[in-house]
Amino acid sequence: MASVEPTIELTDQPRPEDNAAIVDVLIAHNDKVGVPLDRRPLTIILRDAEGRIEGGIVGRTQWGWLHVETFALPPGRRGQGLGTRLLAMAEAEARARGCHHVYLTTLSWQAKPFYEKHGYHEYGRLDDFPRGHQRHHMTKAL
């Protein structure tokens, strides 16, 4: 019996269910080799007095690690200790979930000194990402 050739599609507008199906293939493989996904979202929302979202942290915990995917504060809220509070909340929740480390990425014009002040160190860097800047990969033991 001849096998049917698969089709390959490139898109810049994937449907959410397409992305989920691709991730499911990897999850199934990881489960078979005894490394279940163990992924949980972790989001901390900063709201103004009227309830509008001003910033916060979007991340996830997985395999004993917290991954901070996005950390955003508007310029008018910086320097007030809010970033420190948000980061401390994320780290505390990660510890409560059994995490032993955290990792994140920041760009050269963003918050590298902030993270260093809070005990993070760089474990890798991509130069010219974007051109003329660096992408800093940082981690911290919890």
Residue frames as a rotation matrix with the C-alpha (Angstrom) as fourth column:
MET 1
0.581 0.814 0.000 0.00
0.814 -0.581 0.000 0.00
0.000 0.000 -1.000 0.00
ALA 2
-0.305 -0.691 0.655 1.46
0.662 -0.648 -0.376 3.38
0.684 0.320 0.655 -1.02
SER 3
-0.241 0.174 -0.955 1.62
0.852 -0.433 -0.294 6.08
-0.464 -0.885 -0.044 1.58
VAL 4
0.630 0.522 0.574 -0.06
0.704 -0.696 -0.140 9.41
0.327 0.493 -0.806 0.96
GLU 5
-0.482 -0.834 0.269 2.31
0.676 -0.550 -0.491 12.37
0.558 -0.055 0.828 0.91
PRO 6
0.063 0.496 -0.866 1.51
0.888 -0.423 -0.178 14.88
-0.455 -0.758 -0.467 3.68
THR 7
0.446 0.072 0.892 0.86
0.549 -0.809 -0.210 18.52
0.707 0.583 -0.400 2.91
ILE 8
-0.342 -0.588 -0.733 2.87
0.919 -0.373 -0.129 21.32
-0.197 -0.717 0.668 4.48
GLU 9
0.489 0.606 0.628 1.35
0.655 -0.730 0.194 24.74
0.576 0.316 -0.754 5.07
LEU 10
-0.692 -0.641 -0.333 3.09
0.719 -0.565 -0.406 27.96
0.072 -0.520 0.851 6.14
THR 11
0.308 0.844 0.439 0.87
0.655 -0.523 0.546 30.63
0.690 0.120 -0.713 7.66
ASP 12
-0.855 -0.486 0.180 1.20
0.215 -0.648 -0.730 33.88
0.472 -0.586 0.659 9.56
GLN 13
-0.361 0.810 0.462 -2.43
-0.891 -0.446 0.087 33.57
0.276 -0.380 0.883 10.69
PRO 14
-0.819 0.035 -0.572 -2.73
0.079 0.995 -0.053 30.21
0.568 -0.089 -0.818 12.41
ARG 15
0.329 0.929 0.169 -5.96
-0.324 -0.057 0.944 29.26
0.887 -0.365 0.283 14.11
PRO 16
-0.032 -0.335 0.942 -5.57
-0.996 -0.063 -0.056 28.76
0.078 -0.940 -0.332 17.89
GLU 17
0.726 0.363 0.584 -6.72
-0.456 0.890 0.013 25.16
-0.515 -0.276 0.811 17.50
ASP 18
0.816 -0.524 -0.242 -3.96
-0.002 0.417 -0.909 24.53
0.577 0.742 0.340 14.93
ASN 19
-0.089 -0.876 0.473 -1.29
-0.658 -0.305 -0.689 25.74
0.748 -0.373 -0.549 17.35
ALA 20
0.159 0.229 0.960 -2.86
-0.942 0.326 0.078 23.69
-0.295 -0.917 0.267 20.15
ALA 21
0.973 0.228 0.027 -2.82
-0.205 0.914 -0.349 20.55
-0.104 0.334 0.937 17.97
ILE 22
0.410 -0.899 -0.150 0.90
-0.157 0.092 -0.983 21.02
0.898 0.427 -0.103 17.25
VAL 23
-0.265 -0.468 0.843 1.65
-0.896 -0.203 -0.394 21.42
0.355 -0.860 -0.366 20.96
ASP 24
0.582 0.581 0.569 -0.44
-0.747 0.659 0.091 18.30
-0.322 -0.478 0.817 21.65
VAL 25
0.804 -0.373 -0.464 1.91
-0.067 0.718 -0.693 16.25
0.591 0.588 0.552 19.43
LEU 26
-0.228 -0.949 0.219 4.86
-0.338 -0.134 -0.932 17.28
0.913 -0.286 -0.290 21.60
ILE 27
-0.088 0.276 0.957 2.94
-0.996 -0.028 -0.083 16.71
0.004 -0.961 0.277 24.83
ALA 28
0.891 0.453 -0.032 2.05
-0.454 0.889 -0.051 13.18
0.005 0.060 0.998 23.72
HIS 29
0.413 -0.824 -0.387 5.72
0.047 0.444 -0.895 12.45
0.910 0.351 0.222 22.98
ASN 30
-0.417 -0.585 0.695 6.86
-0.633 -0.362 -0.684 13.85
0.653 -0.725 -0.219 26.34
ASP 31
0.333 0.632 0.700 4.22
-0.934 0.322 0.153 11.78
-0.129 -0.705 0.698 28.14
LYS 32
0.903 0.025 -0.430 5.44
-0.181 0.928 -0.325 8.59
0.390 0.371 0.842 26.41
VAL 33
0.038 -0.972 -0.230 9.02
0.198 0.233 -0.952 9.13
0.979 -0.009 0.202 27.59
GLY 34
0.175 0.121 -0.977 7.86
0.929 0.309 0.204 9.86
0.327 -0.943 -0.059 31.15
VAL 35
-0.850 -0.408 -0.333 8.15
0.494 -0.837 -0.234 13.65
-0.183 -0.364 0.913 31.22
PRO 36
0.117 0.977 0.181 4.58
0.993 -0.118 -0.007 14.95
0.014 0.180 -0.984 31.59
LEU 37
-0.009 -0.109 0.994 4.03
0.520 -0.850 -0.088 18.59
0.854 0.516 0.064 30.71
ASP 38
0.011 0.031 -0.999 3.05
0.995 -0.095 0.008 19.82
-0.095 -0.995 -0.031 34.18
ARG 39
-0.812 -0.307 0.496 2.39
0.431 -0.889 0.154 23.33
0.394 0.339 0.854 32.79
ARG 40
0.170 0.856 -0.489 0.28
0.969 -0.236 -0.076 25.89
-0.180 -0.461 -0.869 34.67
PRO 41
0.131 -0.070 0.989 -0.31
0.467 -0.876 -0.124 29.52
0.875 0.478 -0.082 33.74
LEU 42
-0.060 -0.139 -0.988 0.76
0.940 -0.342 -0.008 32.21
-0.337 -0.929 0.151 36.19
THR 43
-0.179 0.089 0.980 -0.58
0.577 -0.797 0.178 35.72
0.797 0.597 0.091 35.62
ILE 44
-0.258 0.084 -0.962 -0.43
0.842 -0.470 -0.266 38.75
-0.475 -0.879 0.051 37.91
ILE 45
0.048 0.420 0.906 -2.51
0.815 -0.542 0.208 41.73
0.578 0.728 -0.369 36.85
LEU 46
-0.734 -0.249 -0.633 -1.88
0.552 -0.761 -0.341 45.36
-0.396 -0.599 0.695 37.84
ARG 47
0.019 0.831 0.555 -5.07
0.905 -0.250 0.343 47.46
0.424 0.496 -0.758 37.61
ASP 48
-0.826 -0.198 0.528 -5.65
0.042 -0.955 -0.293 51.17
0.562 -0.219 0.797 38.09
ALA 49
-0.876 0.477 0.074 -8.32
-0.190 -0.198 -0.962 52.55
-0.444 -0.856 0.264 40.44
GLU 50
-0.055 0.893 -0.447 -10.97
-0.943 -0.194 -0.271 52.16
-0.328 0.407 0.852 37.71
GLY 51
0.418 0.211 0.883 -10.06
-0.193 0.971 -0.141 48.51
-0.887 -0.112 0.447 37.10
ARG 52
0.898 -0.154 -0.413 -8.22
-0.416 0.010 -0.909 49.03
0.144 0.988 -0.056 33.80
ILE 53
0.719 -0.690 0.085 -5.20
0.635 0.702 0.322 46.81
-0.282 -0.178 0.943 33.27
GLU 54
0.833 -0.503 -0.233 -1.97
-0.519 -0.855 -0.012 48.80
-0.193 0.130 -0.972 33.43
GLY 55
-0.073 -0.894 -0.441 0.52
-0.843 0.292 -0.452 45.95
0.533 0.339 -0.775 33.30
GLY 56
0.659 0.254 0.708 1.58
-0.664 0.640 0.388 42.80
-0.354 -0.725 0.590 35.06
ILE 57
-0.549 -0.827 0.121 3.28
-0.731 0.546 0.410 39.47
-0.405 0.137 -0.904 34.56
VAL 58
0.725 0.625 -0.290 2.34
-0.689 0.643 -0.334 36.65
-0.023 0.442 0.897 32.20
GLY 59
-0.422 -0.900 -0.106 4.15
-0.897 0.432 -0.097 33.39
0.133 0.054 -0.990 32.70
ARG 60
0.679 0.577 -0.453 3.87
-0.479 0.817 0.322 29.74
0.556 -0.002 0.831 33.50
THR 61
-0.015 -0.657 0.754 5.35
-0.883 0.362 0.297 27.10
-0.468 -0.661 -0.586 35.76
GLN 62
0.858 0.189 -0.477 6.63
-0.425 0.783 -0.454 23.85
0.287 0.592 0.753 34.34
TRP 63
0.572 -0.636 -0.518 9.05
0.424 0.770 -0.477 21.15
0.702 0.053 0.710 35.46
GLY 64
0.381 -0.393 -0.837 10.05
0.902 -0.040 0.429 23.04
-0.203 -0.919 0.339 38.60
TRP 65
-0.764 -0.643 0.043 10.71
0.628 -0.727 0.277 26.31
-0.147 0.239 0.960 36.79
LEU 66
0.395 0.767 -0.506 8.87
0.431 -0.641 -0.635 29.61
-0.811 0.032 -0.584 36.50
HIS 67
-0.530 -0.472 0.705 9.10
0.848 -0.270 0.457 31.17
-0.025 0.839 0.543 33.04
VAL 68
0.031 0.466 -0.884 8.32
0.214 -0.867 -0.449 34.90
-0.976 -0.175 -0.127 33.03
GLU 69
-0.077 0.021 0.997 7.15
0.974 0.216 0.071 35.37
-0.214 0.976 -0.037 29.46
THR 70
-0.075 0.126 0.989 6.02
0.444 -0.884 0.146 39.01
0.893 0.450 0.010 29.70
PHE 71
-0.041 0.042 -0.998 6.53
0.949 -0.312 -0.052 41.62
-0.313 -0.949 -0.027 32.42
ALA 72
-0.353 0.000 0.936 5.16
0.614 -0.755 0.232 45.06
0.706 0.656 0.266 31.66
LEU 73
0.046 0.350 -0.936 4.79
0.839 -0.522 -0.155 48.25
-0.543 -0.778 -0.317 33.68
PRO 74
0.669 0.187 0.719 3.89
0.606 -0.698 -0.383 51.61
0.430 0.692 -0.580 32.17
PRO 75
-0.298 -0.893 0.336 6.57
0.491 -0.446 -0.748 54.31
0.818 -0.058 0.572 32.62
GLY 76
-0.070 0.341 0.937 4.38
-0.528 -0.810 0.256 56.23
0.846 -0.477 0.237 35.07
ARG 77
0.894 0.433 0.112 4.28
-0.342 0.501 0.795 53.25
0.289 -0.749 0.596 37.45
ARG 78
0.393 -0.828 -0.399 8.01
0.553 0.560 -0.618 52.56
0.735 0.023 0.678 37.49
GLY 79
-0.551 -0.748 0.371 10.19
0.083 -0.492 -0.867 53.50
0.831 -0.446 0.333 40.45
GLN 80
0.004 0.655 0.755 7.34
-0.851 -0.394 0.346 52.99
0.525 -0.644 0.556 42.95
GLY 81
-0.660 -0.334 0.673 8.25
-0.669 0.668 -0.325 49.46
-0.341 -0.665 -0.665 44.04
LEU 82
0.419 0.907 0.032 5.43
-0.769 0.374 -0.519 47.90
-0.483 0.193 0.854 42.02
GLY 83
0.381 -0.352 -0.855 7.78
-0.670 0.531 -0.518 45.91
0.636 0.771 -0.033 39.80
THR 84
-0.722 -0.676 0.147 9.51
-0.554 0.437 -0.709 44.51
0.415 -0.593 -0.690 42.85
ARG 85
-0.356 0.680 0.641 6.15
-0.700 0.261 -0.665 43.56
-0.619 -0.686 0.382 44.38
LEU 86
0.622 0.618 -0.481 4.92
-0.776 0.406 -0.482 41.88
-0.102 0.673 0.732 41.20
LEU 87
0.029 -0.711 -0.703 8.15
-0.584 0.559 -0.589 39.93
0.811 0.427 -0.399 40.75
ALA 88
-0.807 -0.307 0.504 8.14
-0.588 0.342 -0.733 38.87
0.053 -0.888 -0.457 44.41
MET 89
0.099 0.927 0.361 4.53
-0.788 0.295 -0.541 37.66
-0.608 -0.231 0.760 44.06
ALA 90
0.630 0.098 -0.770 5.42
-0.683 0.543 -0.489 35.61
0.370 0.834 0.409 40.99
GLU 91
-0.390 -0.866 -0.314 8.45
-0.506 0.486 -0.713 34.09
0.770 -0.119 -0.627 42.70
ALA 92
-0.641 0.212 0.738 6.45
-0.702 0.228 -0.675 33.30
-0.312 -0.950 0.002 45.87
GLU 93
0.499 0.867 -0.006 3.73
-0.764 0.436 -0.476 31.56
-0.410 0.242 0.879 43.85
ALA 94
0.356 -0.454 -0.817 6.38
-0.608 0.551 -0.571 29.63
0.709 0.700 -0.080 41.94
ARG 95
-0.744 -0.627 0.233 7.91
-0.563 0.399 -0.724 28.44
0.361 -0.669 -0.649 45.22
ALA 96
-0.240 0.750 0.616 4.44
-0.757 0.252 -0.602 27.43
-0.607 -0.612 0.507 46.45
ARG 97
0.759 0.501 -0.416 4.09
-0.648 0.521 -0.555 25.35
-0.062 0.691 0.720 43.27
GLY 98
0.745 -0.503 0.437 7.39
0.230 0.810 0.539 23.61
-0.626 -0.301 0.720 44.01
CYS 99
0.853 -0.446 0.272 9.59
0.195 -0.213 -0.958 25.57
0.485 0.870 -0.094 41.60
HIS 100
0.508 -0.771 -0.383 13.31
0.707 0.120 0.697 25.81
-0.491 -0.625 0.606 42.26
HIS 101
-0.671 -0.737 -0.082 14.31
0.532 -0.556 0.639 28.31
-0.516 0.385 0.765 39.53
VAL 102
0.598 0.752 -0.279 12.96
0.269 -0.516 -0.813 31.10
-0.755 0.411 -0.510 37.33
TYR 103
-0.566 -0.755 0.330 14.05
0.635 -0.144 0.759 32.17
-0.525 0.639 0.562 33.86
LEU 104
0.631 0.715 -0.300 13.19
0.366 -0.616 -0.698 35.07
-0.684 0.330 -0.650 31.58
THR 105
-0.225 -0.636 0.738 14.38
0.973 -0.180 0.141 37.10
0.043 0.750 0.660 28.63
THR 106
0.589 0.341 -0.733 14.84
0.362 -0.922 -0.138 40.86
-0.722 -0.184 -0.667 28.51
LEU 107
0.557 -0.361 0.748 16.14
0.745 -0.180 -0.642 43.16
0.367 0.915 0.169 25.79
SER 108
-0.389 -0.910 -0.145 19.04
0.879 -0.319 -0.355 45.60
0.277 -0.266 0.924 26.15
TRP 109
-0.716 0.154 0.681 16.75
-0.111 -0.988 0.107 48.65
0.689 0.001 0.724 26.37
GLN 110
0.342 0.926 -0.159 14.41
-0.019 0.176 0.984 47.02
0.940 -0.333 0.078 28.88
ALA 111
0.744 0.265 0.613 15.03
-0.560 -0.253 0.789 45.84
0.364 -0.930 -0.039 32.45
LYS 112
0.332 -0.661 -0.673 18.33
0.294 0.750 -0.592 43.94
0.896 -0.001 0.443 32.76
PRO 113
-0.669 -0.624 0.403 19.58
-0.189 -0.382 -0.905 46.10
0.719 -0.682 0.138 35.71
PHE 114
0.068 0.791 0.607 16.22
-0.956 -0.122 0.266 45.63
0.284 -0.599 0.749 37.47
TYR 115
0.843 0.270 -0.466 16.52
-0.210 0.961 0.177 41.86
0.496 -0.052 0.867 37.27
GLU 116
-0.078 -0.947 -0.311 20.18
0.294 0.276 -0.915 41.90
0.953 -0.163 0.257 38.34
LYS 117
-0.514 -0.037 0.857 19.16
-0.661 -0.620 -0.423 43.97
0.547 -0.784 0.294 41.39
HIS 118
0.383 0.773 0.505 16.77
-0.923 0.342 0.177 41.15
-0.036 -0.534 0.845 42.27
GLY 119
0.054 -0.512 0.857 19.36
-0.557 0.698 0.451 38.37
-0.829 -0.501 -0.247 42.05
TYR 120
0.908 0.268 0.323 19.10
0.116 0.579 -0.807 37.32
-0.403 0.770 0.495 38.41
HIS 121
-0.138 -0.958 -0.249 22.19
-0.316 -0.196 0.928 36.60
-0.938 0.207 -0.276 36.34
GLU 122
0.441 0.228 -0.868 22.69
-0.882 -0.071 -0.467 36.30
-0.168 0.971 0.170 32.61
TYR 123
0.128 -0.388 0.913 23.27
-0.073 0.914 0.399 32.79
-0.989 -0.117 0.088 31.28
GLY 124
-0.285 -0.240 0.928 23.17
0.876 0.329 0.354 33.66
-0.390 0.913 0.116 27.60
ARG 125
0.013 0.243 -0.970 22.95
-0.130 -0.962 -0.242 36.54
-0.991 0.129 0.019 25.17
LEU 126
0.189 0.076 0.979 21.99
0.942 0.268 -0.202 37.00
-0.278 0.961 -0.021 21.54
ASP 127
-0.523 -0.418 -0.743 23.67
0.172 -0.906 0.388 39.97
-0.835 0.075 0.545 19.86
ASP 128
-0.922 0.171 -0.347 21.90
-0.386 -0.478 0.789 41.95
-0.031 0.862 0.506 17.13
PHE 129
-0.560 0.796 -0.229 18.47
0.669 0.598 0.441 40.86
0.488 0.094 -0.868 18.35
PRO 130
0.886 0.218 0.409 17.26
0.436 -0.095 -0.895 43.28
-0.156 0.971 -0.180 17.04
ARG 131
0.254 -0.851 0.460 20.21
0.769 -0.111 -0.630 44.75
0.587 0.513 0.626 15.14
GLY 132
-0.240 -0.493 0.837 22.33
-0.107 -0.843 -0.527 46.91
0.965 -0.216 0.149 17.43
HIS 133
0.181 0.383 0.906 20.76
-0.953 -0.159 0.258 45.46
0.243 -0.910 0.336 20.61
GLN 134
-0.830 -0.462 -0.313 20.99
-0.345 0.866 -0.362 42.32
0.438 -0.192 -0.878 22.71
ARG 135
0.475 0.871 -0.124 18.56
-0.487 0.377 0.788 39.75
0.733 -0.314 0.603 24.04
HIS 136
-0.571 -0.687 0.449 19.58
-0.719 0.154 -0.677 38.73
0.396 -0.710 -0.582 27.56
HIS 137
0.321 0.586 -0.744 18.57
-0.035 0.792 0.609 35.32
0.947 -0.169 0.274 28.93
MET 138
-0.448 -0.433 0.782 18.48
-0.705 -0.367 -0.607 35.45
0.550 -0.823 -0.141 32.72
THR 139
0.204 0.473 -0.857 17.87
0.234 0.826 0.512 33.03
0.951 -0.305 0.058 35.58
LYS 140
-0.300 -0.233 0.925 17.63
-0.834 -0.406 -0.373 32.90
0.462 -0.884 -0.072 39.35
ALA 141
-0.651 0.100 -0.752 17.50
0.362 0.912 -0.193 30.09
0.667 -0.398 -0.630 41.91
LEU 142
0.187 0.808 0.558 14.43
-0.372 -0.468 0.802 30.34
0.909 -0.358 0.213 44.13
